[in-house]
Amino acid sequence: MRCDALAGERWRPALAPDVAVELLALAHQRVQPANVRWYTADDGAYAACLPPQAGADCGHVLHTYQPQVHRMWGWSDSTARRETCVPA
């Protein structure tokens, strides 16, 4: 699967976390958590892979979220992994 390739070996497939809506909002994504492929890492981080039909601009995009203090999460667009888009 293309999301698995973007995620790499660090990430394991997971169910959507309880905070899925909040995590997607951090990445400025308005998609339903059920339309996203979720991953988790050993350090408690989550990743959300959005396929094009779920709102990714071009190709699949993997957004990662790092746990912070007091139940906060960190996200940065610079850490998102994107497939290279080929012009039609």
TIVEXRO-947196 format. One record per atom (N, C-alpha, C, CB): residue in three letters; y, x, z. Coordinates in pm, 1 decimal, padded with zeros to 6 digits. Glycine has a CB too. Example, Ala and Ser with C-alpha at 12.3 -4.5 7.8 and 13.67 -1.06 7.14 Angstrom:
// TIVEXRO-947196
[Ala [-00569.0 01319.0 00780.0]]
[Ala [-00450.0 01230.0 00780.0]]
[Ala [-00330.0 01320.0 00780.0]]
[Ala [-00447.3 01130.8 00904.6]]
[Ser [-00225.0 01285.0 00708.0]]
[Ser [-00106.0 01367.0 00714.0]]
[Ser [00003.0 01290.0 00787.0]]
[Ser [-00059.8 01408.4 00572.5]]
// end
This chain:
// TIVEXRO-947196
[Met [-00118.4 00084.3 00000.0]]
[Met [00000.0 00000.0 00000.0]]
[Met [00124.6 00088.7 00000.0]]
[Met [-00000.1 -00095.8 00122.4]]
[Arg [00226.7 00045.4 -00067.1]]
[Arg [00348.1 00125.4 -00080.6]]
[Arg [00419.4 00144.8 00052.5]]
[Arg [00442.0 00060.6 -00179.8]]
[Cys [00415.3 00045.6 00139.4]]
[Cys [00476.4 00061.3 00271.8]]
[Cys [00404.2 00169.3 00351.2]]
[Cys [00474.0 -00072.1 00349.2]]
[Asp [00272.3 00172.5 00343.2]]
[Asp [00196.0 00274.7 00414.6]]
[Asp [00234.1 00413.9 00366.2]]
[Asp [00045.3 00251.7 00396.8]]
[Ala [00256.5 00428.7 00236.6]]
[Ala [00296.2 00558.5 00181.6]]
[Ala [00433.8 00599.7 00233.3]]
[Ala [00296.7 00553.8 00027.8]]
[Leu [00526.6 00505.9 00242.1]]
[Leu [00659.5 00536.5 00296.5]]
[Leu [00651.8 00571.6 00444.8]]
[Leu [00754.6 00417.5 00275.8]]
[Ala [00567.3 00502.3 00516.6]]
[Ala [00557.6 00523.4 00660.8]]
[Ala [00497.6 00659.5 00693.8]]
[Ala [00474.3 00413.2 00724.6]]
[Gly [00393.1 00697.7 00625.5]]
[Gly [00329.5 00825.5 00654.5]]
[Gly [00233.6 00815.6 00772.1]]
[Gly [00434.4 00930.7 00682.5]]
[Glu [00184.1 00930.1 00814.3]]
[Glu [00078.6 00935.3 00915.4]]
[Glu [00125.5 00903.1 01057.0]]
[Glu [00016.6 01070.3 00914.7]]
[Arg [00254.1 00917.8 01084.0]]
[Arg [00304.8 00894.5 01220.1]]
[Arg [00293.8 00748.2 01262.5]]
[Arg [00449.7 00939.2 01229.8]]
[Trp [00298.4 00658.5 01168.2]]
[Trp [00309.3 00516.3 01197.2]]
[Trp [00176.8 00444.3 01181.5]]
[Trp [00412.3 00452.9 01107.8]]
[Arg [00151.1 00347.6 01271.7]]
[Arg [00032.7 00262.1 01265.6]]
[Arg [00077.3 00117.7 01241.4]]
[Arg [-00051.8 00273.2 01397.2]]
[Pro [00005.8 00044.0 01155.7]]
[Pro [00040.5 -00097.4 01135.9]]
[Pro [00039.0 -00172.4 01269.2]]
[Pro [-00057.5 -00163.8 01036.2]]
[Ala [00130.8 -00267.6 01282.6]]
[Ala [00144.6 -00342.2 01408.1]]
[Ala [00190.7 -00484.2 01378.9]]
[Ala [00244.1 -00271.7 01503.7]]
[Leu [00178.2 -00568.3 01478.5]]
[Leu [00235.6 -00702.5 01470.8]]
[Leu [00386.1 -00692.2 01492.4]]
[Leu [00170.5 -00798.1 01575.8]]
[Ala [00458.2 -00793.4 01449.5]]
[Ala [00603.0 -00795.0 01472.2]]
[Ala [00629.8 -00792.7 01622.6]]
[Ala [00669.1 -00920.5 01406.0]]
[Pro [00721.5 -00707.2 01667.9]]
[Pro [00752.1 -00702.4 01811.4]]
[Pro [00832.6 -00824.7 01855.0]]
[Pro [00829.6 -00574.0 01845.1]]
[Asp [00840.6 -00845.9 01984.8]]
[Asp [00919.1 -00957.3 02039.1]]
[Asp [01065.8 -00948.3 01998.7]]
[Asp [00907.7 -00960.5 02191.3]]
[Val [01113.1 -00828.6 01974.1]]
[Val [01254.1 -00806.6 01939.7]]
[Val [01274.2 -00790.4 01788.7]]
[Val [01307.3 -00682.9 02012.5]]
[Ala [01181.3 -00841.4 01708.8]]
[Ala [01186.2 -00821.5 01563.5]]
[Ala [01316.8 -00871.0 01501.2]]
[Ala [01069.2 -00892.1 01498.2]]
[Val [01362.0 -00988.2 01539.9]]
[Val [01486.1 -01043.0 01483.0]]
[Val [01603.3 -00951.2 01515.1]]
[Val [01513.3 -01185.8 01537.2]]
[Glu [01610.0 -00903.2 01638.3]]
[Glu [01718.6 -00814.5 01678.8]]
[Glu [01713.0 -00681.4 01603.4]]
[Glu [01712.8 -00789.6 01829.7]]
[Leu [01592.7 -00628.6 01583.9]]
[Leu [01580.0 -00501.9 01511.5]]
[Leu [01624.7 -00517.4 01366.8]]
[Leu [01435.3 -00451.1 01516.6]]
[Leu [01583.6 -00624.2 01302.5]]
[Leu [01625.7 -00646.5 01164.3]]
[Leu [01777.2 -00665.2 01155.6]]
[Leu [01553.8 -00769.1 01105.6]]
[Ala [01836.0 -00731.4 01254.5]]
[Ala [01981.5 -00749.6 01255.5]]
[Ala [02053.6 -00615.4 01267.3]]
[Ala [02023.1 -00842.0 01371.1]]
[Leu [01997.1 -00521.2 01343.9]]
[Leu [02057.4 -00387.5 01352.8]]
[Leu [02068.0 -00322.0 01215.9]]
[Leu [01975.8 -00298.3 01446.7]]
[Ala [01969.0 -00348.2 01131.5]]
[Ala [01966.6 -00289.6 00997.1]]
[Ala [02036.4 -00379.3 00895.3]]
[Ala [01822.5 -00263.7 00953.2]]
[His [02107.7 -00479.4 00943.9]]
[His [02182.1 -00572.3 00858.3]]
[His [02090.4 -00645.4 00760.9]]
[His [02290.1 -00497.4 00780.9]]
[Gln [01971.6 -00682.3 00807.8]]
[Gln [01874.3 -00752.7 00724.8]]
[Gln [01858.8 -00895.1 00775.0]]
[Gln [01738.1 -00679.7 00725.0]]
[Arg [01865.3 -00989.3 00683.9]]
[Arg [01848.6 -01130.9 00718.7]]
[Arg [01718.4 -01182.0 00657.2]]
[Arg [01970.5 -01216.1 00669.2]]
[Val [01610.1 -01130.2 00704.8]]
[Val [01478.5 -01172.9 00658.1]]
[Val [01396.5 -01216.3 00778.8]]
[Val [01406.2 -01058.8 00579.1]]
[Gln [01297.8 -01296.6 00753.1]]
[Gln [01208.2 -01340.2 00859.4]]
[Gln [01113.7 -01225.9 00895.7]]
[Gln [01128.4 -01466.3 00816.6]]
[Pro [01090.9 -01201.2 01023.3]]
[Pro [01000.3 -01093.5 01063.9]]
[Pro [00861.6 -01103.5 01000.9]]
[Pro [00986.6 -01092.9 01213.2]]
[Ala [00817.5 -01224.7 00969.5]]
[Ala [00685.7 -01242.2 00908.1]]
[Ala [00680.3 -01187.9 00765.4]]
[Ala [00647.7 -01389.3 00908.2]]
[Asn [00796.0 -01168.6 00701.1]]
[Asn [00801.1 -01117.1 00564.0]]
[Asn [00811.9 -00965.9 00558.9]]
[Asn [00917.5 -01178.1 00490.3]]
[Val [00800.4 -00902.1 00673.5]]
[Val [00817.3 -00757.5 00686.4]]
[Val [00685.4 -00697.6 00734.0]]
[Val [00933.8 -00722.3 00785.1]]
[Arg [00652.5 -00578.1 00686.5]]
[Arg [00533.9 -00507.5 00738.0]]
[Arg [00581.8 -00417.3 00851.2]]
[Arg [00460.1 -00423.6 00623.9]]
[Trp [00525.0 -00435.4 00970.3]]
[Trp [00568.1 -00364.6 01090.2]]
[Trp [00475.4 -00249.5 01123.4]]
[Trp [00575.9 -00459.7 01207.6]]
[Tyr [00533.8 -00146.2 01184.1]]
[Tyr [00459.7 -00028.1 01228.2]]
[Tyr [00508.3 00011.2 01366.8]]
[Tyr [00476.6 00090.1 01127.9]]
[Thr [00424.8 00085.6 01438.2]]
[Thr [00463.5 00141.4 01567.0]]
[Thr [00419.7 00287.3 01572.1]]
[Thr [00401.3 00060.1 01684.6]]
[Ala [00485.9 00364.9 01658.5]]
[Ala [00453.3 00506.7 01677.0]]
[Ala [00419.2 00530.7 01823.3]]
[Ala [00571.6 00598.5 01632.1]]
[Asp [00361.0 00646.3 01850.8]]
[Asp [00319.3 00679.1 01987.6]]
[Asp [00435.5 00681.7 02086.8]]
[Asp [00249.7 00813.0 01988.8]]
[Asp [00556.5 00711.5 02039.9]]
[Asp [00671.3 00720.3 02130.6]]
[Asp [00738.2 00585.2 02156.8]]
[Asp [00773.1 00816.3 02074.2]]
[Gly [00678.9 00475.8 02107.3]]
[Gly [00734.7 00343.1 02129.8]]
[Gly [00829.4 00296.2 02021.6]]
[Gly [00805.0 00340.7 02259.1]]
[Ala [00852.0 00378.8 01921.3]]
[Ala [00940.9 00341.2 01811.8]]
[Ala [00873.1 00236.9 01723.0]]
[Ala [00980.9 00465.5 01728.8]]
[Tyr [00954.9 00159.2 01653.6]]
[Tyr [00906.5 00062.7 01555.1]]
[Tyr [00963.7 00097.8 01419.0]]
[Tyr [00944.8 -00082.3 01594.9]]
[Ala [00893.9 00053.9 01316.4]]
[Ala [00943.4 00066.4 01179.6]]
[Ala [00916.2 -00065.7 01109.4]]
[Ala [00875.7 00186.8 01103.8]]
[Ala [01007.7 -00103.6 01021.4]]
[Ala [00994.6 -00226.2 00943.5]]
[Ala [01005.0 -00190.4 00796.5]]
[Ala [01102.8 -00331.1 00983.4]]
[Cys [00904.3 -00225.7 00719.6]]
[Cys [00905.9 -00199.5 00576.1]]
[Cys [00938.5 -00329.5 00503.6]]
[Cys [00769.4 -00140.9 00527.5]]
[Leu [01047.9 -00327.0 00428.6]]
[Leu [01090.3 -00444.3 00353.1]]
[Leu [01054.9 -00425.7 00206.6]]
[Leu [01241.9 -00469.3 00369.7]]
[Pro [00972.5 -00513.9 00151.2]]
[Pro [00946.8 -00509.6 00007.7]]
[Pro [01064.8 -00571.5 -00066.3]]
[Pro [00814.7 -00583.5 -00027.4]]
[Pro [01075.9 -00547.9 -00196.8]]
[Pro [01190.0 -00602.8 -00271.7]]
[Pro [01205.7 -00754.0 -00254.5]]
[Pro [01174.8 -00570.5 -00418.9]]
[Gln [01097.0 -00827.6 -00251.7]]
[Gln [01107.1 -00973.1 -00238.7]]
[Gln [01155.0 -01016.8 -00100.7]]
[Gln [00973.2 -01036.7 -00268.0]]
[Ala [01157.5 -00925.4 -00004.0]]
[Ala [01206.8 -00957.9 00130.9]]
[Ala [01351.9 -00916.0 00149.5]]
[Ala [01120.0 -00890.4 00236.9]]
[Gly [01414.7 -00869.7 00043.9]]
[Gly [01556.2 -00838.8 00053.8]]
[Gly [01594.0 -00693.9 00036.9]]
[Gly [01604.6 -00883.4 00181.2]]
[Ala [01498.4 -00605.5 00012.6]]
[Ala [01533.1 -00465.2 -00011.5]]
[Ala [01613.0 -00457.3 -00141.2]]
[Ala [01404.8 -00374.8 -00018.7]]
[Asp [01712.3 -00370.7 -00143.6]]
[Asp [01798.8 -00360.5 -00261.3]]
[Asp [01722.3 -00319.7 -00386.2]]
[Asp [01909.9 -00261.4 -00235.6]]
[Cys [01634.7 -00224.5 -00373.0]]
[Cys [01562.3 -00173.0 -00488.8]]
[Cys [01438.1 -00101.7 -00438.3]]
[Cys [01651.7 -00077.2 -00574.7]]
[Gly [01322.0 -00151.7 -00470.1]]
[Gly [01200.2 -00091.1 -00419.2]]
[Gly [01181.2 -00122.5 -00271.8]]
[Gly [01202.7 00059.3 -00440.9]]
[His [01080.6 -00061.1 -00212.0]]
[His [01051.8 -00080.6 -00070.0]]
[His [01141.7 00009.0 00014.5]]
[His [00903.0 -00051.5 -00039.8]]
[Val [01177.8 -00038.9 00134.3]]
[Val [01261.5 00037.3 00227.1]]
[Val [01196.3 00033.7 00365.0]]
[Val [01407.6 -00020.0 00232.3]]
[Leu [01188.1 00149.9 00429.6]]
[Leu [01133.2 00159.1 00564.8]]
[Leu [01247.0 00190.0 00661.5]]
[Leu [01021.2 00268.1 00573.3]]
[His [01275.8 00096.4 00751.6]]
[His [01377.4 00115.1 00855.2]]
[His [01306.7 00152.1 00984.7]]
[His [01465.2 -00013.6 00873.7]]
[Thr [01359.2 00251.5 01055.4]]
[Thr [01298.6 00293.2 01181.7]]
[Thr [01394.4 00264.7 01297.4]]
[Thr [01261.5 00443.6 01177.7]]
[Tyr [01337.2 00233.5 01411.5]]
[Tyr [01412.8 00196.0 01531.1]]
[Tyr [01360.0 00275.9 01649.0]]
[Tyr [01402.8 00042.7 01558.9]]
[Gln [01447.9 00347.4 01716.2]]
[Gln [01410.2 00428.4 01831.9]]
[Gln [01448.8 00356.5 01960.5]]
[Gln [01477.1 00567.6 01825.7]]
[Pro [01356.4 00352.3 02057.7]]
[Pro [01391.2 00289.4 02185.8]]
[Pro [01496.6 00371.6 02259.3]]
[Pro [01265.7 00273.1 02274.3]]
[Gln [01590.1 00302.0 02321.4]]
[Gln [01697.2 00364.1 02399.3]]
[Gln [01686.6 00312.1 02543.0]]
[Gln [01839.4 00332.9 02337.3]]
[Val [01780.9 00347.6 02626.4]]
[Val [01779.4 00300.2 02765.4]]
[Val [01817.5 00152.4 02773.2]]
[Val [01875.4 00384.0 02851.9]]
[His [01776.5 00088.1 02879.5]]
[His [01812.4 -00050.8 02908.5]]
[His [01776.5 -00147.0 02795.1]]
[His [01960.3 -00060.1 02937.1]]
[Arg [01659.0 -00129.4 02737.6]]
[Arg [01607.6 -00219.0 02633.1]]
[Arg [01693.9 -00222.6 02508.6]]
[Arg [01594.6 -00357.8 02687.3]]
[Met [01767.4 -00118.2 02483.7]]
[Met [01848.4 -00108.0 02362.7]]
[Met [01767.4 -00033.1 02257.2]]
[Met [01984.7 -00035.7 02391.2]]
[Trp [01809.7 -00045.4 02132.8]]
[Trp [01740.8 00020.3 02021.8]]
[Trp [01841.7 00095.1 01936.9]]
[Trp [01663.0 -00082.1 01935.9]]
[Gly [01798.6 00207.7 01882.3]]
[Gly [01883.8 00285.0 01793.6]]
[Gly [01835.2 00272.7 01650.6]]
[Gly [01887.7 00431.7 01836.2]]
[Trp [01928.9 00257.5 01557.3]]
[Trp [01897.7 00249.5 01414.9]]
[Trp [02007.6 00321.0 01339.3]]
[Trp [01883.4 00101.4 01366.9]]
[Ser [01972.6 00387.5 01231.7]]
[Ser [02071.7 00450.4 01145.4]]
[Ser [02026.2 00437.1 01001.0]]
[Ser [02093.0 00599.7 01183.5]]
[Asp [02117.5 00395.1 00914.9]]
[Asp [02083.7 00381.9 00773.2]]
[Asp [02041.8 00516.0 00714.3]]
[Asp [02202.4 00325.1 00694.9]]
[Ser [02091.2 00624.6 00770.6]]
[Ser [02057.1 00757.3 00717.4]]
[Ser [01910.5 00792.6 00740.4]]
[Ser [02145.8 00863.5 00781.0]]
[Thr [01843.4 00721.8 00831.3]]
[Thr [01701.9 00750.2 00856.0]]
[Thr [01609.3 00658.8 00776.2]]
[Thr [01671.5 00736.5 01003.8]]
[Ala [01664.7 00563.8 00702.4]]
[Ala [01581.5 00473.1 00623.1]]
[Ala [01518.8 00550.3 00507.3]]
[Ala [01665.0 00352.6 00570.1]]
[Arg [01393.0 00522.2 00482.6]]
[Arg [01323.2 00582.6 00368.5]]
[Arg [01317.9 00478.8 00257.7]]
[Arg [01178.4 00631.4 00407.7]]
[Arg [01361.0 00519.6 00137.9]]
[Arg [01366.7 00426.5 00024.9]]
[Arg [01286.9 00480.3 -00093.0]]
[Arg [01512.5 00401.0 -00017.1]]
[Glu [01225.8 00388.4 -00164.4]]
[Glu [01163.3 00427.1 -00290.2]]
[Glu [01273.7 00456.9 -00390.5]]
[Glu [01067.5 00315.6 -00343.2]]
[Thr [01247.3 00547.5 -00479.1]]
[Thr [01342.9 00578.1 -00584.7]]
[Thr [01341.2 00465.3 -00686.5]]
[Thr [01310.6 00714.2 -00652.0]]
[Cys [01458.3 00416.4 -00721.2]]
[Cys [01468.1 00308.3 -00818.4]]
[Cys [01481.0 00366.4 -00958.8]]
[Cys [01588.0 00216.3 -00786.3]]
[Val [01408.8 00306.9 -01049.3]]
[Val [01414.4 00349.5 -01188.9]]
[Val [01488.7 00241.8 -01266.1]]
[Val [01270.6 00374.0 -01248.5]]
[Pro [01600.6 00277.4 -01332.5]]
[Pro [01675.1 00176.7 -01408.7]]
[Pro [01587.7 00114.8 -01517.7]]
[Pro [01801.2 00239.0 -01471.1]]
[Ala [01606.5 -00013.6 -01539.1]]
[Ala [01526.6 -00084.5 -01641.4]]
[Ala [01574.7 -00051.8 -01780.9]]
[Ala [01532.3 -00236.0 -01619.4]]
// end
